[in-house]
Amino acid sequence: MSKALSCARPLVTASSIFALCIELAACTTAAEAPTPRAVFQSSVFVGTHSGKECGQTGSWFKVGSFGAPELGTVDPNNASSDLASPPRPVEDGAAEQQGTATIACSVRQDGDVFKIHASIALTGATGGAAIVAGNLTDTRGDQKNISLSLTRGGESYTDTTCVAQLSEATTPAIAPGRVWFRVRCPKAENNPAQQVCESSAEFRLERCVQ
């Protein structure tokens, strides 16, 4: 029988039945694994540095949209109605702008700590790539020692001393498999170009490995 049907082949011995159960569990897990999705925006700018140190200003690249919650709901008299300008998350592998988005993320809880790792990439003329990693807790205020790398057009700005803050737009802002936070990096370095700038990014990660 072909390998394509291996998840459903008939077996008769006790050991082979056990093996089949393992195969079926693996097939079910793969079939039910949710597709990660994200909203993301980023900037690289002069900040506290001089124009000689940093030649970058403004938006870097983005994926999806955070919407405009300040516009309120469709029905101003009904707070539970749909938002007038809702967020638009983008799934891994989906078409976005002039290219395709690739999203991978994990938000794993270990006691009071959530271990975060995510990569977001977008092909096309408006695209780029971002990698973020670090540990967060479900607390407000600054959380240190976050690393962020932003790449676009062959240039990369990386900082391992970034500070993160959980979003106040939703409660809780972090849970196994999802997180919404902002990162600001005071010393994002592009070593080949001998440039140092500030960078910032906002991530809304959902359906991540947990």
N, CA, C and O of each residue as an XYZ file, in Angstrom:
840
protein
N       0.857     -1.187      0.000
C       0.000      0.000      0.000
C       0.891      1.233      0.000
O       1.971      1.200      0.589
N       0.484      2.286     -0.623
C       1.311      3.469     -0.778
C       1.488      4.177      0.548
O       0.678      4.008      1.460
N       2.545      4.973      0.663
C       2.812      5.733      1.876
C       1.705      6.736      2.156
O       1.465      7.067      3.317
N       1.026      7.228      1.132
C      -0.034      8.218      1.315
C      -1.160      7.676      2.156
O      -1.899      8.453      2.760
N      -1.323      6.328      2.218
C      -2.404      5.723      2.982
C      -1.909      5.106      4.279
O      -2.636      4.361      4.936
N      -0.652      5.422      4.654
C      -0.061      4.755      5.798
C      -0.787      5.053      7.090
O      -0.716      4.252      8.022
N      -1.484      6.178      7.183
C      -2.183      6.521      8.417
C      -3.443      5.701      8.593
O      -4.084      5.801      9.639
N      -3.828      4.892      7.611
C      -5.079      4.139      7.715
C      -4.917      2.675      7.338
O      -5.918      2.015      7.061
N      -3.674      2.126      7.314
C      -3.493      0.747      6.879
C      -3.975     -0.234      7.943
O      -3.781      0.031      9.129
N      -4.598     -1.363      7.573
C      -5.108     -2.331      8.541
C      -3.968     -3.124      9.171
O      -3.050     -3.564      8.480
N      -4.036     -3.304     10.495
C      -3.025     -4.048     11.211
C      -3.716     -5.006     12.183
O      -4.842     -4.748     12.608
N      -3.045     -6.117     12.540
C      -3.756     -7.127     13.314
C      -3.089     -7.493     14.630
O      -3.769     -7.950     15.549
N      -1.762     -7.306     14.751
C      -1.098     -7.703     15.988
C      -1.205     -6.598     17.030
O      -1.487     -5.444     16.708
N      -0.974     -6.977     18.297
C      -1.053     -5.990     19.375
C      -0.024     -4.890     19.183
O      -0.323     -3.710     19.366
N       1.196     -5.285     18.812
C       2.244     -4.283     18.631
C       1.953     -3.377     17.456
O       2.218     -2.175     17.502
N       1.399     -3.968     16.384
C       1.111     -3.141     15.219
C      -0.075     -2.225     15.467
O      -0.134     -1.125     14.918
N      -1.038     -2.676     16.305
C      -2.159     -1.801     16.666
C      -1.640     -0.616     17.459
O      -2.092      0.511     17.259
N      -0.689     -0.862     18.363
C      -0.101      0.231     19.136
C       0.612      1.208     18.205
O       0.504      2.424     18.363
N       1.348      0.654     17.226
C       2.053      1.512     16.269
C       1.067      2.346     15.474
O       1.324      3.514     15.184
N      -0.067      1.746     15.120
C      -1.081      2.477     14.366
C      -1.626      3.637     15.186
O      -1.843      4.728     14.658
N      -1.852      3.400     16.495
C      -2.353      4.464     17.369
C      -1.385      5.634     17.383
O      -1.806      6.790     17.352
N      -0.080      5.340     17.429
C       0.925      6.402     17.426
C       0.865      7.180     16.118
O       0.932      8.409     16.108
N       0.736      6.431     14.991
C       0.668      7.083     13.687
C      -0.560      7.972     13.580
O      -0.480      9.102     13.100
N      -1.701      7.454     14.033
C      -2.944      8.222     13.940
C      -2.872      9.473     14.800
O      -3.364     10.528     14.401
N      -2.260      9.365     15.986
C      -2.116     10.536     16.849
C      -1.264     11.592     16.169
O      -1.557     12.786     16.236
N      -0.188     11.129     15.505
C       0.673     12.075     14.799
C      -0.059     12.729     13.649
O       0.079     13.932     13.425
N      -0.848     11.937     12.907
C      -1.607     12.490     11.788
C      -2.628     13.499     12.281
O      -2.799     14.558     11.677
N      -3.314     13.175     13.384
C      -4.329     14.079     13.919
C      -3.709     15.369     14.399
O      -4.238     16.453     14.153
N      -2.550     15.250     15.107
C      -1.882     16.444     15.610
C      -1.490     17.358     14.473
O      -1.686     18.571     14.545
N      -0.918     16.761     13.390
C      -0.498     17.566     12.248
C      -1.688     18.216     11.572
O      -1.615     19.364     11.133
N      -2.797     17.469     11.489
C      -3.959     18.000     10.791
C      -4.628     19.117     11.574
O      -5.195     20.040     10.989
N      -4.561     19.031     12.922
C      -5.264     19.999     13.740
C      -4.395     21.167     14.186
O      -4.908     22.110     14.787
N      -3.099     21.132     13.911
C      -2.222     22.226     14.319
C      -2.681     23.525     13.670
O      -2.786     23.592     12.446
N      -2.956     24.559     14.461
C      -3.448     25.816     13.891
C      -2.357     26.530     13.097
O      -1.171     26.393     13.396
N      -2.755     27.271     12.114
C      -1.813     28.057     11.320
C      -1.495     29.346     12.067
O      -2.408     30.113     12.372
N      -0.224     29.607     12.370
C       0.107     30.840     13.092
C      -0.262     32.066     12.270
O      -0.245     32.033     11.039
N      -0.591     33.136     12.960
C      -0.907     34.383     12.288
C      -0.401     35.547     13.120
O      -0.153     35.404     14.317
N      -0.248     36.709     12.477
C       0.357     37.839     13.172
C      -0.066     39.157     12.560
O      -0.473     39.241     11.401
N       0.047     40.183     13.388
C       0.054     41.568     12.929
C       1.387     42.139     13.394
O       1.823     41.877     14.515
N       2.031     42.916     12.539
C       3.390     43.373     12.850
C       3.655     44.709     12.171
O       3.229     44.947     11.041
N       4.358     45.565     12.876
C       4.858     46.795     12.269
C       6.189     47.152     12.912
O       6.437     46.806     14.067
N       7.049     47.846     12.166
C       8.391     48.124     12.680
C       8.934     49.422     12.101
O       8.492     49.898     11.055
N       9.912     49.982     12.819
C      10.566     51.223     12.396
C      12.044     51.182     12.754
O      12.439     50.524     13.716
N      12.843     51.876     11.990
C      14.245     52.126     12.309
C      14.456     53.624     12.133
O      14.126     54.180     11.085
N      15.013     54.293     13.171
C      15.061     55.751     13.150
C      16.261     56.255     13.949
O      16.920     55.490     14.653
N      16.530     57.551     13.828
C      17.709     58.145     14.464
C      17.628     58.062     15.987
O      18.594     57.666     16.639
N      16.501     58.427     16.544
C      16.341     58.400     17.998
C      17.340     59.289     18.699
O      17.444     60.475     18.385
N      18.078     58.734     19.646
C      19.058     59.509     20.409
C      20.408     59.601     19.715
O      21.334     60.217     20.243
N      20.531     59.002     18.553
C      21.804     59.007     17.832
C      21.874     60.199     16.873
O      20.880     60.888     16.645
N      23.041     60.421     16.332
C      23.213     61.521     15.377
C      22.887     61.061     13.962
O      22.836     59.862     13.686
N      22.670     62.008     13.080
C      22.426     61.677     11.677
C      23.612     60.975     11.048
O      23.441     60.192     10.113
N      24.798     61.239     11.536
C      25.989     60.560     11.021
C      26.005     59.108     11.450
O      26.419     58.235     10.687
N      25.556     58.842     12.675
C      25.522     57.473     13.179
C      24.430     56.647     12.522
O      24.602     55.452     12.282
N      23.302     57.294     12.232
C      22.138     56.583     11.694
C      21.574     57.312     10.489
O      21.197     58.480     10.575
N      21.519     56.610      9.366
C      20.971     57.201      8.153
C      19.567     56.730      7.832
O      19.099     56.900      6.706
N      18.883     56.136      8.812
C      17.542     55.594      8.580
C      16.491     56.409      9.331
O      16.742     56.915     10.425
N      15.328     56.523      8.732
C      14.214     57.179      9.418
C      12.910     56.500      9.040
O      12.666     56.210      7.869
N      12.079     56.250     10.031
C      10.700     55.862      9.766
C      10.429     54.377      9.613
O      11.209     53.526     10.041
N       9.290     54.096      8.987
C       8.758     52.740      8.897
C       9.727     51.799      8.192
O      10.379     52.179      7.219
N       9.815     50.559      8.696
C      10.697     49.542      8.116
C       9.872     48.600      7.236
O       9.989     48.645      6.011
N       9.042     47.750      7.842
C       8.054     46.998      7.083
C       6.951     46.547      8.032
O       7.122     46.573      9.251
N       5.822     46.134      7.470
C       4.693     45.724      8.299
C       3.960     44.559      7.646
O       4.112     44.293      6.454
N       3.164     43.874      8.458
C       2.330     42.759      7.989
C       0.969     42.904      8.660
O       0.888     43.021      9.883
N      -0.090     42.896      7.872
C      -1.427     43.045      8.431
C      -1.678     44.446      8.928
O      -0.994     45.390      8.532
N      -2.676     44.584      9.809
C      -3.041     45.899     10.332
C      -3.560     45.763     11.758
O      -4.294     44.827     12.074
N      -3.174     46.704     12.613
C      -3.688     46.738     13.979
C      -5.059     47.400     14.055
O      -5.672     47.437     15.122
N      -5.540     47.920     12.935
C      -6.842     48.576     12.934
C      -6.785     49.916     13.648
O      -5.708     50.458     13.899
N      -7.946     50.434     13.968
C      -8.041     51.721     14.655
C      -9.085     51.624     15.759
O     -10.214     52.078     15.579
N      -8.726     51.037     16.902
C      -9.695     50.859     17.987
C     -10.259     52.165     18.511
O     -11.338     52.190     19.103
N      -9.513     53.274     18.289
C     -10.007     54.571     18.755
C     -11.270     55.022     18.020
O     -11.965     55.933     18.471
N     -11.562     54.378     16.886
C     -12.782     54.720     16.143
C     -14.025     54.091     16.762
O     -15.149     54.407     16.373
N     -13.817     53.200     17.727
C     -14.955     52.608     18.418
C     -15.652     51.527     17.615
O     -15.078     50.949     16.692
N     -16.889     51.265     17.979
C     -17.658     50.187     17.367
C     -18.540     50.687     16.230
O     -18.775     51.886     16.080
N     -19.021     49.738     15.437
C     -19.916     50.085     14.328
C     -21.167     50.774     14.856
O     -21.650     51.745     14.273
N     -21.681     50.263     15.959
C     -22.832     50.869     16.625
C     -22.338     51.581     17.881
O     -22.035     50.921     18.874
N     -22.249     52.916     17.862
C     -21.716     53.648     19.015
C     -22.499     53.407     20.303
O     -21.977     53.607     21.400
N     -23.734     52.982     20.167
C     -24.569     52.736     21.344
C     -24.480     51.307     21.863
O     -25.141     50.950     22.839
N     -23.648     50.481     21.198
C     -23.520     49.078     21.587
C     -22.039     48.730     21.648
O     -21.402     48.488     20.622
N     -21.501     48.707     22.863
C     -20.061     48.466     23.039
C     -19.645     47.067     22.602
O     -18.461     46.835     22.358
N     -20.582     46.128     22.498
C     -20.248     44.758     22.112
C     -20.362     44.520     20.608
O     -20.104     43.411     20.139
N     -20.744     45.538     19.852
C     -20.816     45.373     18.400
C     -19.414     45.373     17.804
O     -18.445     45.693     18.492
N     -19.304     45.016     16.527
C     -18.002     44.913     15.876
C     -17.286     46.258     15.851
O     -17.913     47.317     15.813
N     -15.934     46.186     15.874
C     -15.142     47.400     15.759
C     -15.314     48.018     14.378
O     -15.437     47.309     13.379
N     -15.321     49.341     14.333
C     -15.449     50.044     13.053
C     -14.226     49.792     12.175
O     -14.345     49.713     10.952
N     -13.042     49.665     12.799
C     -11.807     49.376     12.062
C     -11.055     48.275     12.807
O     -10.151     48.568     13.590
N     -11.423     46.999     12.571
C     -10.836     45.893     13.342
C      -9.420     45.552     12.892
O      -9.019     45.920     11.788
N      -8.651     44.845     13.742
C      -7.333     44.360     13.332
C      -7.464     43.368     12.173
O      -8.495     42.717     12.001
N      -6.382     43.274     11.380
C      -6.360     42.315     10.268
C      -5.093     41.468     10.382
O      -4.060     41.819      9.812
N      -5.168     40.352     11.116
C      -4.002     39.469     11.181
C      -3.805     38.714      9.872
O      -4.752     38.504      9.114
N      -2.577     38.314      9.619
C      -2.206     37.600      8.394
C      -1.679     36.227      8.770
O      -0.849     36.101      9.671
N      -2.158     35.196      8.082
C      -1.723     33.832      8.362
C      -0.416     33.498      7.637
O      -0.085     34.079      6.603
N       0.302     32.552      8.210
C       1.498     32.024      7.560
C       1.146     31.494      6.179
O       0.206     30.713      6.030
N       1.903     31.920      5.164
C       1.696     31.465      3.802
C       0.702     32.277      3.014
O       0.486     31.997      1.835
N       0.076     33.292      3.631
C      -0.943     34.079      2.942
C      -0.315     35.172      2.086
O       0.780     35.658      2.370
N      -1.035     35.545      1.032
C      -0.614     36.679      0.212
C      -0.787     37.964      1.023
O      -1.784     38.143      1.723
N       0.198     38.850      0.914
C       0.162     40.102      1.661
C       0.922     41.164      0.879
O       2.067     40.954      0.479
N       0.276     42.303      0.666
C       0.871     43.394     -0.097
C       1.346     42.858     -1.464
O       0.539     42.369     -2.255
N       2.645     42.954     -1.732
C       3.166     42.498     -3.026
C       3.857     41.141     -2.939
O       4.540     40.734     -3.878
N       3.684     40.435     -1.816
C       4.390     39.175     -1.658
C       3.630     38.165     -0.826
O       2.399     38.140     -0.816
N       4.383     37.335     -0.128
C       3.829     36.268      0.707
C       4.429     36.360      2.102
O       5.627     36.597      2.259
N       3.586     36.169      3.118
C       4.043     36.228      4.511
C       4.451     34.844      4.999
O       3.790     33.849      4.702
N       5.531     34.793      5.739
C       5.969     33.573      6.414
C       6.053     33.877      7.904
O       6.778     34.782      8.318
N       5.313     33.122      8.707
C       5.210     33.406     10.135
C       5.442     32.126     10.924
O       4.818     31.100     10.652
N       6.327     32.187     11.887
C       6.560     31.077     12.813
C       6.732     31.669     14.201
O       7.431     32.669     14.366
N       6.106     31.066     15.196
C       6.208     31.632     16.539
C       5.958     30.571     17.597
O       5.279     29.573     17.358
N       6.520     30.812     18.763
C       6.241     29.982     19.932
C       6.119     30.881     21.151
O       6.908     31.807     21.340
N       5.122     30.595     21.971
C       4.919     31.292     23.244
C       4.695     30.191     24.272
O       3.575     29.708     24.443
N       5.763     29.798     24.951
C       5.733     28.661     25.866
C       5.822     29.143     27.309
O       6.700     29.934     27.655
N       4.912     28.663     28.140
C       4.924     29.062     29.543
C       5.782     28.107     30.358
O       5.675     26.887     30.228
N       6.638     28.682     31.205
C       7.475     27.924     32.126
C       7.366     28.612     33.485
O       8.126     29.533     33.785
N       6.428     28.162     34.294
C       6.156     28.842     35.549
C       5.524     30.197     35.294
O       4.496     30.290     34.623
N       6.137     31.254     35.830
C       5.625     32.609     35.632
C       6.188     33.265     34.378
O       5.835     34.398     34.050
N       7.062     32.553     33.680
C       7.754     33.122     32.522
C       7.201     32.540     31.232
O       6.892     31.351     31.147
N       7.082     33.407     30.228
C       6.712     32.974     28.887
C       7.930     33.155     27.980
O       8.458     34.259     27.845
N       8.359     32.073     27.373
C       9.504     32.117     26.465
C       8.995     32.390     25.051
O       8.231     31.611     24.481
N       9.439     33.511     24.512
C       8.928     33.997     23.225
C       9.987     33.837     22.143
O      11.152     34.180     22.345
N       9.577     33.319     21.006
C      10.439     33.324     19.821
C       9.548     33.417     18.598
O       8.598     32.648     18.453
N       9.855     34.361     17.720
C       9.024     34.529     16.524
C       9.857     35.048     15.369
O      10.800     35.818     15.554
N       9.492     34.612     14.180
C      10.082     35.151     12.959
C       8.957     35.494     11.994
O       8.025     34.715     11.795
N       9.065     36.664     11.408
C       8.081     37.143     10.432
C       8.839     37.622      9.206
O       9.773     38.416      9.320
N       8.444     37.147      8.045
C       9.095     37.573      6.805
C       8.039     37.865      5.751
O       6.984     37.232      5.713
N       8.336     38.814      4.914
C       7.434     39.194      3.824
C       8.255     39.398      2.569
O       9.198     40.190      2.563
N       7.901     38.683      1.493
C       8.588     38.860      0.221
C       7.998     40.063     -0.511
O       6.980     40.619     -0.097
N       8.642     40.450     -1.589
C       8.145     41.567     -2.382
C       8.849     42.872     -2.063
O       9.657     42.951     -1.137
N       8.530     43.897     -2.845
C       9.218     45.184     -2.744
C       9.043     45.856     -1.400
O       9.920     46.608     -0.973
N       7.928     45.607     -0.714
C       7.672     46.249      0.577
C       8.013     45.346      1.753
O       7.682     45.659      2.897
N       8.672     44.226      1.476
C       8.898     43.217      2.500
C      10.150     43.401      3.322
O      10.890     44.372      3.167
N      10.367     42.442      4.199
C      11.513     42.423      5.082
C      11.427     41.199      5.966
O      10.654     40.280      5.697
N      12.222     41.188      7.022
C      12.205     40.060      7.951
C      12.484     40.562      9.355
O      13.208     41.538      9.553
N      11.894     39.874     10.327
C      12.097     40.224     11.734
C      12.209     38.957     12.560
O      11.508     37.977     12.310
N      13.099     38.983     13.550
C      13.230     37.896     14.511
C      13.264     38.516     15.899
O      14.034     39.441     16.155
N      12.428     38.004     16.794
C      12.391     38.493     18.175
C      12.473     37.303     19.117
O      11.924     36.239     18.831
N      13.158     37.483     20.238
C      13.286     36.404     21.217
C      13.507     37.001     22.597
O      14.089     38.075     22.745
N      13.026     36.278     23.602
C      13.227     36.717     24.978
C      12.195     36.113     25.897
O      11.351     35.325     25.471
N      12.266     36.487     27.166
C      11.336     36.008     28.177
C      10.461     37.157     28.669
O      10.955     38.251     28.943
N       9.157     36.899     28.779
C       8.213     37.895     29.265
C       7.404     37.304     30.410
O       7.236     36.088     30.511
N       6.906     38.187     31.271
C       5.966     37.783     32.306
C       4.682     38.584     32.130
O       4.671     39.595     31.427
N       3.617     38.143     32.757
C       2.326     38.819     32.636
C       2.269     39.999     33.603
O       1.460     40.033     34.530
N       3.155     40.965     33.357
C       3.215     42.162     34.183
C       3.329     43.390     33.287
O       3.822     43.309     32.163
N       2.873     44.510     33.793
C       2.996     45.772     33.073
C       4.368     46.376     33.334
O       5.068     45.977     34.265
N       4.732     47.316     32.524
C       6.022     47.969     32.687
C       7.084     47.355     31.804
O       6.824     46.423     31.044
N       8.303     47.902     31.920
C       9.408     47.481     31.064
C       9.887     46.075     31.416
O      10.006     45.709     32.586
N      10.157     45.304     30.367
C      10.746     43.971     30.517
C      11.983     43.921     29.610
O      11.894     44.136     28.401
N      13.123     43.634     30.218
C      14.405     43.825     29.548
C      14.943     42.552     28.904
O      14.365     41.470     29.001
N      16.094     42.745     28.233
C      16.871     41.651     27.630
C      16.112     40.924     26.524
O      16.166     39.699     26.416
N      15.410     41.697     25.710
C      14.750     41.163     24.521
C      15.646     41.428     23.316
O      16.225     42.509     23.207
N      15.768     40.473     22.423
C      16.568     40.674     21.210
C      15.650     40.845     20.005
O      14.633     40.164     19.878
N      16.026     41.759     19.134
C      15.245     42.034     17.922
C      16.191     42.279     16.762
O      17.150     43.042     16.872
N      15.906     41.621     15.651
C      16.658     41.841     14.417
C      15.678     42.193     13.308
O      14.709     41.471     13.074
N      15.932     43.301     12.629
C      15.105     43.748     11.515
C      15.956     43.796     10.249
O      17.044     44.373     10.250
N      15.467     43.196      9.180
C      16.208     43.132      7.919
C      15.331     43.613      6.772
O      14.135     43.328      6.710
N      15.962     44.349      5.871
C      15.261     44.798      4.668
C      16.297     45.202      3.625
O      17.259     45.906      3.933
N      16.096     44.753      2.392
C      16.984     45.166      1.313
C      18.450     44.889      1.567
O      19.310     45.658      1.139
N      18.748     43.789      2.265
C      20.135     43.431      2.521
C      20.748     44.098      3.735
O      21.903     43.825      4.061
N      20.004     44.975      4.422
C      20.492     45.639      5.626
C      19.800     45.057      6.854
O      18.594     44.812      6.837
N      20.571     44.838      7.920
C      20.013     44.308      9.156
C      20.413     45.179     10.335
O      21.558     45.620     10.440
N      19.456     45.421     11.218
C      19.690     46.154     12.461
C      19.319     45.239     13.620
O      18.187     44.766     13.719
N      20.303     44.995     14.506
C      20.124     44.020     15.579
C      20.502     44.626     16.920
O      21.484     45.359     17.040
N      19.688     44.299     17.937
C      19.960     44.756     19.298
C      19.511     43.663     20.263
O      18.416     43.119     20.125
N      20.353     43.347     21.233
C      20.004     42.338     22.240
C      19.648     42.968     23.581
O      19.469     42.261     24.573
N      19.545     44.295     23.615
C      19.250     45.008     24.866
C      17.908     45.728     24.789
O      17.717     46.765     25.426
N      16.995     45.186     24.022
C      15.700     45.846     23.823
C      14.820     45.713     25.061
O      15.016     44.835     25.901
N      13.849     46.609     25.143
C      12.885     46.627     26.244
C      11.496     46.394     25.670
O      11.110     47.018     24.681
N      10.749     45.494     26.295
C       9.400     45.163     25.815
C       8.352     45.621     26.815
O       8.612     45.716     28.014
N       7.170     45.900     26.299
C       6.005     46.200     27.120
C       4.805     45.472     26.534
O       4.581     45.507     25.324
N       4.039     44.817     27.383
C       2.821     44.171     26.929
C       1.795     45.220     26.534
O       1.732     46.296     27.130
N       0.998     44.902     25.533
C      -0.042     45.821     25.087
C      -1.122     45.972     26.154
O      -1.447     45.019     26.861
N      -1.665     47.162     26.261
C      -2.777     47.411     27.172
C      -4.114     47.353     26.449
O      -5.159     47.628     27.038
N      -4.076     46.990     25.160
C      -5.303     46.962     24.359
C      -6.149     45.730     24.640
O      -7.331     45.698     24.299
N      -5.545     44.703     25.267
C      -6.290     43.487     25.574
C      -5.789     42.889     26.882
O      -4.625     43.065     27.240
N      -6.654     42.188     27.591
C      -6.298     41.551     28.856
C      -6.807     40.109     28.868
O      -7.998     39.886     28.647
N      -5.931     39.115     29.123
C      -4.486     39.284     29.287
C      -3.805     39.482     27.936
O      -4.304     39.035     26.904
N      -2.667     40.152     27.960
C      -1.925     40.389     26.722
C      -1.032     39.220     26.357
O      -0.484     39.172     25.255
N      -0.879     38.261     27.293
C      -0.030     37.110     27.026
C      -0.646     35.862     27.645
O      -1.198     35.901     28.745
N      -0.542     34.760     26.919
C      -1.033     33.460     27.363
C      -0.324     32.419     26.509
O       0.240     32.766     25.471
N      -0.336     31.142     26.920
C       0.311     30.137     26.078
C      -0.202     30.196     24.640
O      -1.405     30.092     24.396
N       0.712     30.363     23.699
C       0.342     30.375     22.292
C       0.021     31.733     21.704
O      -0.207     31.834     20.498
N      -0.006     32.790     22.519
C      -0.318     34.111     21.957
C       0.266     35.216     22.825
O       0.443     35.047     24.032
N       0.564     36.360     22.191
C       1.084     37.509     22.921
C       0.950     38.759     22.048
O       1.011     38.687     20.821
N       0.766     39.893     22.703
C       0.701     41.190     22.024
C       1.616     42.122     22.804
O       1.345     42.427     23.966
N       2.701     42.578     22.177
C       3.671     43.405     22.890
C       4.408     44.333     21.935
O       4.397     44.154     20.717
N       5.053     45.340     22.540
C       5.871     46.303     21.805
C       7.315     46.182     22.269
O       7.588     45.845     23.421
N       8.231     46.462     21.352
C       9.659     46.389     21.661
C      10.329     47.678     21.197
O      10.058     48.170     20.101
N      11.196     48.211     22.030
C      11.996     49.369     21.639
C      13.459     49.061     21.922
O      13.810     48.590     23.004
N      14.312     49.334     20.931
C      15.725     48.968     21.009
C      16.584     50.229     20.910
O      16.541     50.916     19.889
N      17.354     50.543     21.935
C      18.118     51.796     21.934
C      19.371     51.759     21.073
O      19.879     52.807     20.674
N      19.874     50.563     20.782
C      21.147     50.462     20.076
C      21.089     49.355     19.029
O      21.719     48.307     19.172
N      20.321     49.612     17.977
C      20.202     48.648     16.881
C      21.361     48.872     15.912
O      21.462     49.918     15.271
N      22.224     47.877     15.821
C      23.464     48.042     15.065
C      23.417     47.350     13.716
O      22.936     46.225     13.583
N      23.932     48.058     12.717
C      24.179     47.512     11.391
C      25.689     47.545     11.211
O      26.239     48.510     10.681
N      26.356     46.480     11.655
C      27.812     46.493     11.721
C      28.496     46.669     10.370
O      29.443     47.451     10.283
N      28.063     45.975      9.300
C      28.751     46.169      8.019
C      28.746     47.622      7.547
O      29.706     48.085      6.930
N      27.667     48.331      7.838
C      27.555     49.731      7.416
C      28.049     50.696      8.481
O      28.034     51.909      8.275
N      28.492     50.158      9.635
C      28.940     50.974     10.763
C      27.886     52.018     11.126
O      28.188     53.199     11.299
N      26.646     51.553     11.238
C      25.521     52.408     11.595
C      24.899     51.906     12.901
O      24.858     50.701     13.152
N      24.423     52.822     13.719
C      23.693     52.465     14.925
C      22.482     53.390     15.034
O      22.609     54.614     14.993
N      21.315     52.783     15.172
C      20.055     53.520     15.209
C      19.229     53.034     16.396
O      19.670     52.179     17.163
N      18.049     53.580     16.534
C      17.046     52.987     17.407
C      16.057     52.241     16.512
O      15.857     52.596     15.351
N      15.449     51.210     17.074
C      14.429     50.482     16.324
C      13.260     50.187     17.253
O      13.394     50.200     18.476
N      12.120     49.923     16.645
C      10.938     49.561     17.432
C      10.078     48.619     16.604
O      10.143     48.612     15.374
N       9.279     47.832     17.291
C       8.377     46.904     16.611
C       7.210     46.587     17.529
O       7.327     46.649     18.753
N       6.097     46.252     16.925
C       4.930     45.800     17.670
C       4.475     44.473     17.069
O       4.326     44.342     15.854
N       4.258     43.496     17.942
C       3.879     42.146     17.521
C       2.540     41.774     18.138
O       2.319     41.967     19.333
N       1.663     41.248     17.322
C       0.480     40.547     17.805
C       0.553     39.146     17.227
O       0.261     38.936     16.050
N       0.944     38.183     18.061
C       1.176     36.805     17.624
C       0.058     35.913     18.146
O      -0.291     35.977     19.325
N      -0.502     35.085     17.275
C      -1.594     34.209     17.640
C      -1.374     32.818     17.049
O      -0.678     32.660     16.046
N      -1.981     31.810     17.686
C      -1.900     30.413     17.228
C      -0.458     29.921     17.183
O      -0.089     29.144     16.302
N       0.346     30.369     18.124
C       1.749     29.967     18.173
C       1.891     28.608     18.873
O       0.975     28.159     19.563
N       3.022     27.976     18.692
C       3.335     26.760     19.424
C       3.371     27.101     20.912
O       3.907     28.134     21.311
N       2.797     26.224     21.718
C       2.770     26.492     23.168
C       3.259     25.297     23.973
O       3.299     25.355     25.202
